């Protein structure tokens, strides 16, 4: 990649390098139930990001001492495959992956009825096959779909999206280059029904006004993501619904 | 005060089902006076009781359920049974022997060994403790012969068919005994391996083609053809 040559992230016509407007998301595709052996799974293509999430559980906790007596433990492993980046990534968990695993587990926990399954664990495995900026948001989005697919009782879904600042302008959903060369990044996750924020991180510098603007833009982005999530779930399960209706007619 | 979704409408977690004077039933939850779905399923209501019929969930033990389990460990007090649920079940030695167990005289592994399969009933379970199963009832106990297969739990209604039409047809055509555990395991036992294989083939075909029409006839034809060969 010729990243070194790039100095400006906004073109003269005000569009971004990939011809998006400031408030435009990348193209997003979601699929439900992609893995046979997992209790629940989902796949997302968010721009150039390609991520699979798998849910196992609720199941017994190993090691035993980690189990909680009043609710289920939510455990997450976020992992980037060695071929997911431009330069080979060493497969051992990096500091960043440990952080994202922790942050994703805490961001999805509020939506799960963990108290229904005391002394068990819900394991989340996230595998990043290709990455291009904004993987934590994409990973969170796909994780909530996988949880729904696993048939685990949920209060809501989680939708995540980032906003940031490039060339002094607030933009939605930054890709890899914008993330690297931009001035600030603000990934957030919300529960769309009651607009509670379950994740908010920030990297770079915003003024107070810029922060407010970026936050509102990111929330708008999350709502768009939520619509895509709902559609993906409906599309998958409407087929199942029709199947069961046929059975009853027979 | 109103019910907001159509009967048997597909709903997703967090979807608003009803507002006002309604009661939160199965697979739903209530916030103030609003009732939301907590699972993917089909929403429905009987008078004021709003509930969701889940499309896909794991097995959660319920007292009285008949399940097929596998012995995975032995302790002094009993056997640990895997019942395809989030919790491991316990079968007490006193229950199995029908009297108090004497470690000096009785050998537990004479009765059940690790790897053995049992057909049992859930006798106690309340989430704070692991479920307890019993084999003290008609038709329960060790599974001595046959094959156990696991099928997707959502396909079990299809396997049973309307008033048991599907499973009864497979039983009749193959002469096999078919026992369906509520935890998603199915036991097939017949006169010989061939008829068992035939019944398993039929069950797998049902699982794979669960959405197609006229499946009972298709399976019936399949079995007749296979028997002829």
Interface residues (C-beta under 8 A of the other chain):
Chain A: X39 X57 X58 X59 X60 X69 X111 X113 X116 X117 X118 X119 X120 X148 X149 X150 X151 X153 X154 X155 X156 X157 X191 X192 X193 X230 X233 X234 X237 X238 X239 X240 X241 X242 X243 X244 X245 X246 X247 X248 X250
Chain B: X8 X10 X12 X13 X14 X27 X29 X36 X38 X39 X40 X42 X54 X55 X56 X57 X58 X86 X87 X88 X127 X128 X154 X157 X158 X162 X210 X211 X213 X214 X215 X216
